[in-house]
Amino acid sequence: MDIVLYSDNINLLSHWEKALKNEQYKSIDDLEDLHNIENSIIIVNYAACQNRCQSLLSELRERGNRLLVLDRVPELDTAKRLLKYGAMGYGNALMRDHFILAAVAALREGMVWLHPQLTSQLILEIPESQDANEELLQKLTSRERETALLLKEGLTYNEIAERLEISPRTVKAHAQGIYKKLNVSDRIGLALLLK
């Protein structure tokens, strides 16, 4: 899939281009030019389309595009609204390069991507169930169980690493094992399964 960048802010475009230096992309400087894009990953600055976002996202999704909306001050309510309108990703417009690349990779795979802090906030909104899912947790090693319960609570990999006194890389490895054993694809799926 092609990658298309749109922002009315040259500094944001420059930041995104730097992150995507090893990817092929094109930048568009006129919002109307987006109407001609099909079957692409489109990264768009929320402030540049805020007034027309719902109709724009809907139209671009109908053309087979996958949209990553980046905002200067990301908020969970905005994330929920944009996902409802058809965005497949939402995060901070100035986030680090590896987050931008992770978002693009997720969209390429047809998955939804949220900045980890927003994912943690979303997980905290999932209501607790009365049943602890002991049967599911029995499929996991003791360290995976500890990690799963902390992921369910919305902690980030770094926070879990600190609490368990292991590296964030080890937390990520445990998380991948948990997702595979419990047949979920991400932290939100895990939280829904265990809460």
LOMARNU-818196 format. One line per field, with one value per residue: x, y, z of N, C-alpha, C in turn; residue number from 1. Coordinates in Angstrom, 1 decimal. Layout:
BEGIN
n.x = [X,...]
n.y = [Y,...]
n.z = [Z,...]
ca.x = [X,...]
ca.y = [Y,...]
ca.z = [Z,...]
c.x = [X,...]
c.y = [Y,...]
c.z = [Z,...]
seq = [NUM,...]
This chain:
BEGIN
n.x = [0.8,0.5,1.8,0.5,0.8,-0.7,-0.9,-1.4,0.7,3.9,6.1,5.1,4.8,7.4,8.5,7.1,8.0,10.7,10.5,9.6,11.6,12.7,10.7,8.4,6.7,4.3,3.8,1.0,-0.3,-2.7,-6.0,-8.1,-6.9,-6.8,-9.1,-8.8,-7.3,-6.7,-6.9,-4.7,-2.5,-3.2,-1.9,-2.9,-3.2,-5.0,-5.9,-5.9,-8.1,-10.2,-12.8,-14.1,-13.9,-15.5,-17.0,-14.9,-13.3,-15.1,-15.6,-12.9,-12.4,-14.3,-13.0,-11.2,-9.0,-6.8,-6.8,-4.7,-4.9,-3.4,-2.8,-2.2,-2.7,-3.6,-6.6,-8.7,-11.5,-11.7,-10.3,-12.0,-14.2,-13.1,-12.3,-14.8,-15.8,-14.3,-11.5,-8.4,-6.4,-4.9,-3.1,-0.4,0.7,3.4,4.7,7.2,9.5,9.5,6.9,5.3,6.1,5.3,2.5,1.9,2.7,0.8,-1.6,-1.1,-1.4,-4.1,-5.0,-6.2,-4.7,-3.6,-2.1,0.1,-0.5,-3.1,-4.4,-4.0,-5.7,-8.1,-8.4,-8.7,-11.3,-12.9,-15.3,-15.0,-15.5,-17.4,-16.3,-13.2,-11.0,-9.8,-9.5,-8.6,-6.2,-4.7,-3.5,-1.2,2.3,3.7,5.0,3.9,1.3,1.4,2.2,0.0,-2.1,-1.3,-1.2,-3.9,-4.8,-4.1,-1.5,1.5,4.1,6.6,5.9,5.1,7.5,9.1,7.7,7.9,10.5,12.0,13.1,11.7,11.6,11.5,9.0,7.5,7.9,6.8,4.1,3.5,3.6,1.5,-0.7,-0.8,-1.2,-3.7,-5.2,-5.7,-5.3,-4.1,-3.5,-5.9,-7.8,-7.0,-7.6,-10.4,-11.0,-10.2,-11.4]
n.y = [-1.2,2.2,5.1,8.0,11.4,14.0,17.3,20.6,21.8,22.4,21.7,19.4,17.6,17.4,16.1,13.6,12.7,12.3,10.2,8.2,7.7,5.4,4.3,4.3,7.1,9.8,13.3,15.4,18.6,19.8,19.6,18.8,17.1,14.7,13.4,11.9,9.7,6.3,3.0,3.2,4.0,6.6,9.3,11.8,15.1,15.9,18.5,19.8,18.8,18.9,20.2,18.9,16.2,13.9,13.4,13.3,11.1,9.0,9.1,8.6,6.0,4.5,4.4,2.5,3.2,3.3,5.0,7.0,9.1,11.9,13.9,16.9,17.1,14.4,12.8,10.6,10.6,11.8,9.9,7.7,8.7,9.3,6.7,5.6,7.0,5.9,6.0,4.1,4.4,6.3,8.9,10.8,13.6,14.4,12.1,9.6,8.3,5.4,4.8,5.9,4.2,1.8,2.2,2.4,-0.1,-1.7,-0.8,-1.6,-4.3,-4.4,-3.9,-2.1,0.8,2.4,5.0,3.8,5.0,5.8,3.4,2.2,3.9,3.3,0.6,0.8,1.7,-0.5,-2.5,-4.4,-7.9,-10.2,-12.7,-14.1,-15.0,-17.8,-20.2,-19.6,-18.3,-20.4,-21.5,-20.2,-19.4,-18.8,-16.3,-15.2,-15.1,-13.1,-10.9,-10.8,-10.1,-7.6,-6.2,-6.3,-4.5,-2.2,-1.2,0.0,-1.4,-0.6,0.2,-2.3,-3.7,-2.3,-2.9,-5.7,-6.0,-6.6,-6.4,-4.1,-5.3,-8.0,-8.1,-7.5,-9.9,-11.8,-10.8,-11.3,-14.1,-14.6,-13.5,-15.3,-17.8,-17.3,-16.6,-14.0,-10.7,-8.4,-5.9,-4.8,-6.8,-8.8,-7.6,-7.4,-10.1,-10.9,-9.3]
n.z = [0.0,-0.8,0.9,2.1,3.0,4.7,5.7,7.0,8.1,7.8,9.5,10.8,8.7,7.9,10.2,10.1,7.6,8.2,10.0,8.3,6.6,5.4,4.0,1.2,0.2,-0.3,-0.2,0.3,-0.2,-0.4,0.7,-0.9,-2.8,-1.5,-2.1,-4.4,-3.8,-3.5,-1.9,0.0,2.7,4.7,6.3,8.4,9.6,12.3,13.1,10.6,9.3,10.9,11.0,8.9,9.4,9.9,7.5,5.6,6.5,6.2,3.5,2.5,3.5,2.1,-0.3,0.0,1.6,4.4,7.4,9.4,12.0,13.3,16.1,17.8,20.6,21.8,22.7,24.5,24.1,21.6,20.1,20.2,18.8,16.3,15.5,15.3,13.1,11.1,11.1,11.4,13.0,15.7,17.2,18.7,17.0,17.1,17.9,18.6,16.2,16.0,16.9,14.9,12.8,13.8,13.8,11.1,10.2,11.6,10.4,7.8,8.1,8.5,11.0,13.9,15.4,18.3,20.2,22.8,25.4,25.1,24.6,27.1,28.7,27.5,28.1,30.9,31.0,30.5,31.9,35.0,35.3,37.2,37.5,37.8,35.4,35.8,34.5,31.9,32.6,33.6,31.4,31.0,31.8,35.1,35.1,32.8,33.6,35.6,34.1,32.3,34.0,34.8,32.3,31.7,33.6,32.4,32.4,31.0,28.9,29.9,32.5,33.5,33.3,35.2,37.5,37.6,37.6,35.2,31.8,29.4,26.9,27.5,28.7,26.5,25.0,26.7,26.5,23.8,23.8,25.5,24.1,21.9,23.2,24.3,22.2,21.2,19.7,20.7,23.4,24.1,23.3,25.0,27.5,27.3,27.2,29.7,31.6]
ca.x = [0.0,1.1,1.7,0.2,0.9,-1.4,-0.9,-1.2,1.8,5.2,6.9,4.6,5.1,8.9,8.6,6.6,8.9,11.9,10.1,9.3,12.7,13.0,9.5,8.1,5.5,4.2,3.1,0.0,-0.5,-4.1,-6.9,-8.9,-6.2,-7.0,-10.3,-8.3,-6.4,-7.4,-6.1,-3.5,-2.4,-3.2,-1.6,-3.5,-3.1,-6.4,-6.2,-6.1,-9.3,-11.1,-14.2,-14.7,-13.3,-16.4,-17.3,-13.7,-12.9,-16.0,-15.3,-11.7,-12.6,-15.0,-12.1,-10.2,-7.9,-6.7,-6.4,-4.0,-5.1,-2.5,-3.3,-1.2,-3.0,-4.5,-7.6,-9.4,-12.8,-11.5,-9.9,-13.2,-15.0,-12.5,-12.4,-16.2,-15.9,-13.6,-10.0,-7.9,-5.3,-4.9,-2.0,0.2,1.3,4.8,5.2,8.5,9.5,9.1,5.4,4.7,6.3,4.4,1.1,1.9,2.7,-0.5,-2.6,-0.8,-2.0,-5.5,-5.4,-6.4,-3.6,-3.7,-0.9,0.0,-1.2,-4.6,-4.8,-4.1,-6.9,-9.3,-8.5,-9.3,-12.8,-13.6,-15.8,-14.6,-16.5,-17.4,-15.5,-11.8,-10.9,-8.8,-9.2,-7.7,-4.9,-4.0,-2.8,0.0,3.3,3.5,5.4,2.9,0.1,1.6,2.2,-1.3,-2.9,-0.9,-1.7,-5.4,-5.1,-3.8,-0.1,2.3,5.2,7.6,5.5,5.2,9.0,9.6,7.1,8.4,12.0,12.5,13.2,10.5,11.7,11.0,7.5,6.9,8.0,5.7,2.8,3.3,3.2,0.1,-1.7,-0.8,-1.9,-5.1,-5.9,-6.1,-4.3,-3.5,-3.8,-7.4,-8.4,-6.7,-8.4,-11.8,-11.1,-10.0,-12.2]
ca.y = [0.0,3.5,5.9,9.4,12.3,15.3,18.2,22.0,22.2,21.9,21.0,18.0,16.8,17.1,15.1,12.4,12.3,11.8,8.9,7.3,7.8,4.1,3.9,5.2,7.9,11.1,14.3,16.2,19.9,20.3,18.6,18.3,16.1,13.4,12.8,11.1,8.7,5.0,1.9,3.7,4.4,8.1,9.9,13.1,15.9,16.2,20.0,20.2,18.3,18.8,20.6,18.0,14.9,12.7,13.1,13.0,9.8,8.1,9.0,7.9,4.6,3.9,4.2,1.4,3.7,3.1,6.3,7.3,10.5,12.3,15.1,17.6,16.7,13.3,12.6,9.3,10.8,12.1,8.6,6.9,9.4,9.1,5.3,5.4,7.6,5.1,6.0,2.9,4.7,7.7,9.1,12.1,14.1,14.5,10.9,9.1,7.6,4.0,4.7,6.1,3.0,0.7,2.5,2.1,-1.6,-2.2,-0.5,-2.4,-5.6,-4.3,-3.8,-0.8,1.2,3.6,5.2,3.0,5.6,5.8,2.0,2.0,4.6,2.6,-0.6,1.1,1.9,-1.8,-2.8,-5.6,-8.9,-10.8,-13.9,-14.1,-16.1,-18.7,-21.3,-19.0,-18.0,-21.7,-21.8,-19.3,-19.6,-17.9,-14.9,-14.7,-14.7,-11.8,-10.0,-10.7,-9.3,-6.2,-5.7,-6.2,-3.3,-1.0,-0.8,0.0,-2.4,0.0,0.1,-3.7,-4.0,-1.8,-3.6,-7.1,-6.0,-7.2,-5.4,-3.9,-6.3,-9.3,-7.9,-7.7,-11.3,-12.4,-10.4,-12.0,-15.5,-14.6,-13.3,-16.5,-18.8,-17.0,-16.4,-12.6,-10.1,-7.2,-5.7,-4.6,-8.1,-9.4,-6.9,-7.8,-11.5,-11.2,-8.4]
ca.z = [0.0,-0.8,2.1,1.7,4.1,4.5,6.9,6.6,8.9,7.2,10.5,11.1,7.5,8.0,11.3,9.6,6.6,8.9,10.6,7.2,5.6,4.7,3.3,0.1,0.6,-1.0,0.6,-0.4,0.5,-0.6,1.3,-2.0,-3.5,-0.9,-2.7,-5.5,-3.3,-3.3,-1.4,0.5,4.1,4.7,7.6,8.3,10.7,12.8,13.0,9.2,8.7,12.0,10.7,7.9,9.6,9.7,6.1,4.9,6.9,5.6,2.0,2.2,3.8,1.0,-1.4,0.4,2.3,5.9,7.9,10.7,12.3,14.3,16.8,18.7,22.0,21.6,23.8,24.4,23.5,20.2,19.5,20.1,17.8,15.0,15.1,14.9,11.8,10.1,11.2,11.9,13.9,16.2,18.1,18.8,15.8,17.3,18.5,18.2,14.9,16.1,17.0,13.6,12.0,14.3,13.4,9.7,10.1,12.0,9.4,6.6,8.4,8.6,12.4,14.5,16.2,19.2,21.0,24.0,26.5,24.9,24.8,28.6,29.1,27.0,28.9,32.2,30.9,30.4,33.3,35.6,35.4,38.6,37.4,37.5,34.4,36.2,33.5,30.9,33.2,33.8,30.1,31.0,32.9,36.2,34.7,31.8,34.4,36.3,33.0,31.7,34.9,34.7,31.0,31.9,34.4,31.6,32.6,29.8,29.0,30.7,33.9,33.9,33.4,36.4,38.6,37.7,37.5,34.0,30.7,28.5,25.8,28.1,28.8,25.1,24.6,27.5,25.9,22.5,24.2,26.1,23.0,21.1,23.9,24.6,20.9,21.1,18.9,21.3,24.8,24.2,23.2,26.3,28.6,27.1,27.5,31.1,32.5]
c.x = [0.9,0.9,1.5,0.2,0.1,-1.4,-0.8,-0.1,3.1,6.1,6.4,5.0,6.6,9.2,8.2,7.5,10.2,11.6,10.0,10.4,13.0,11.8,9.2,6.7,5.5,3.4,2.1,-0.2,-1.9,-5.1,-7.8,-8.2,-6.4,-8.2,-10.0,-7.5,-7.3,-6.4,-4.7,-3.6,-2.3,-2.9,-2.0,-3.4,-4.6,-6.8,-6.5,-7.4,-10.4,-12.5,-14.9,-14.4,-14.3,-16.7,-16.0,-13.2,-13.8,-15.8,-14.0,-11.7,-13.3,-14.1,-11.0,-9.0,-8.0,-6.1,-5.8,-4.2,-4.2,-2.8,-2.2,-1.4,-4.0,-5.4,-8.4,-10.8,-12.7,-11.1,-11.1,-14.1,-14.4,-12.5,-13.8,-16.5,-15.2,-12.1,-9.6,-6.7,-5.4,-3.8,-1.5,1.0,2.8,5.4,6.5,8.4,9.0,7.6,4.8,4.9,5.5,2.9,1.0,1.9,1.4,-1.6,-2.4,-1.5,-3.5,-6.0,-5.5,-5.2,-3.9,-2.4,-1.0,-0.7,-2.7,-5.1,-5.0,-5.4,-8.1,-9.5,-9.1,-10.8,-13.6,-14.1,-15.3,-15.8,-16.4,-16.5,-14.1,-11.6,-9.7,-8.5,-8.3,-6.3,-4.0,-3.2,-1.4,1.0,3.0,3.8,4.4,1.7,0.2,1.5,0.8,-2.2,-2.6,-1.3,-3.2,-5.7,-4.7,-2.4,0.6,3.4,6.3,7.2,5.5,6.6,9.5,9.0,7.6,9.9,12.6,12.6,11.9,10.5,11.2,9.5,6.9,6.9,6.9,4.3,2.5,2.9,1.8,-0.9,-1.9,-1.6,-3.4,-5.9,-6.5,-5.0,-3.5,-4.0,-5.3,-8.1,-8.2,-7.5,-9.9,-12.0,-11.1,-10.8,-13.6]
c.y = [1.2,4.2,7.4,10.3,13.6,16.1,19.6,22.6,21.6,21.2,19.6,17.1,16.4,16.0,13.7,11.8,11.7,10.4,7.8,7.3,6.5,3.6,4.8,5.9,9.1,12.0,15.1,17.5,20.5,19.3,18.0,17.2,14.7,12.7,11.8,9.9,7.4,4.0,2.3,3.9,5.9,8.5,11.4,13.8,16.3,17.6,20.5,19.8,18.3,19.1,19.6,16.5,13.8,12.4,12.7,11.5,8.8,7.9,8.3,6.5,3.9,3.7,3.2,1.9,3.4,4.4,6.3,8.8,10.9,13.7,15.6,17.2,15.6,13.1,11.3,9.5,11.1,10.8,7.8,7.4,9.1,7.6,5.0,5.9,6.8,5.2,4.6,3.1,6.1,7.8,10.6,12.5,14.2,13.3,10.5,8.3,6.1,3.8,4.9,4.8,1.9,0.9,2.1,0.6,-2.2,-2.0,-1.3,-3.8,-5.6,-4.2,-2.3,-0.5,2.4,3.7,4.4,3.7,5.7,4.4,1.8,2.7,3.8,1.3,-0.3,1.4,0.6,-2.2,-4.2,-6.6,-9.5,-12.0,-13.6,-15.2,-17.0,-19.7,-20.8,-18.8,-19.2,-22.1,-21.1,-19.8,-18.6,-16.5,-14.3,-14.3,-13.3,-10.7,-9.7,-9.8,-7.9,-5.5,-5.4,-4.9,-2.0,-0.5,-0.9,-1.1,-1.9,-0.1,-1.3,-4.1,-3.5,-2.6,-5.0,-7.2,-6.8,-6.1,-5.3,-5.0,-7.7,-9.2,-8.1,-9.1,-12.1,-12.1,-11.2,-13.5,-15.6,-14.4,-14.6,-17.6,-18.6,-16.6,-15.0,-11.9,-8.9,-7.0,-5.4,-5.9,-8.9,-8.9,-7.3,-9.2,-11.7,-10.3,-8.9]
c.z = [0.0,0.6,1.6,3.0,3.8,5.8,6.3,7.3,8.4,8.2,10.8,9.9,7.6,9.1,10.8,8.5,7.1,9.4,9.5,6.2,4.9,4.0,2.1,0.4,-0.3,-0.1,-0.2,0.5,0.3,-0.2,0.1,-2.7,-2.8,-1.5,-3.9,-5.1,-3.0,-2.7,-0.9,2.0,4.1,6.1,7.5,9.6,11.1,12.7,11.6,8.6,9.7,11.7,9.7,8.2,9.4,8.3,5.3,5.2,6.2,4.1,1.7,2.5,2.7,-0.2,-1.1,1.1,3.8,6.5,9.3,10.9,13.5,14.8,17.7,20.2,21.9,22.9,23.5,23.7,22.0,19.5,19.2,18.9,16.4,14.6,14.7,13.5,10.7,10.2,11.7,12.8,14.4,17.2,18.1,17.5,15.9,17.9,17.9,16.9,15.0,16.3,15.7,12.7,12.5,13.9,11.9,9.5,10.5,11.0,8.1,6.8,8.6,10.1,12.8,15.4,17.0,19.9,22.3,25.2,26.4,25.0,26.3,29.1,28.7,27.8,30.3,32.2,30.8,31.8,33.7,35.6,36.8,38.6,37.1,36.5,34.7,35.2,32.4,31.4,33.4,32.5,30.1,32.1,34.0,35.9,33.7,32.5,35.0,35.2,32.5,32.7,34.9,33.4,31.1,32.7,33.6,31.7,31.2,30.0,29.9,32.2,34.4,34.2,34.8,37.6,38.8,37.7,36.4,32.9,29.9,27.4,26.3,28.3,27.5,24.7,25.4,26.9,24.7,22.8,24.7,25.0,22.2,21.9,24.2,23.3,20.8,20.3,19.6,22.7,25.0,24.2,24.5,27.4,28.5,27.5,29.0,32.1,32.6]
seq = [1,2,3,4,5,6,7,8,9,10,11,12,13,14,15,16,17,18,19,20,21,22,23,24,25,26,27,28,29,30,31,32,33,34,35,36,37,38,39,40,41,42,43,44,45,46,47,48,49,50,51,52,53,54,55,56,57,58,59,60,61,62,63,64,65,66,67,68,69,70,71,72,73,74,75,76,77,78,79,80,81,82,83,84,85,86,87,88,89,90,91,92,93,94,95,96,97,98,99,100,101,102,103,104,105,106,107,108,109,110,111,112,113,114,115,116,117,118,119,120,121,122,123,124,125,126,127,128,129,130,131,132,133,134,135,136,137,138,139,140,141,142,143,144,145,146,147,148,149,150,151,152,153,154,155,156,157,158,159,160,161,162,163,164,165,166,167,168,169,170,171,172,173,174,175,176,177,178,179,180,181,182,183,184,185,186,187,188,189,190,191,192,193,194,195]
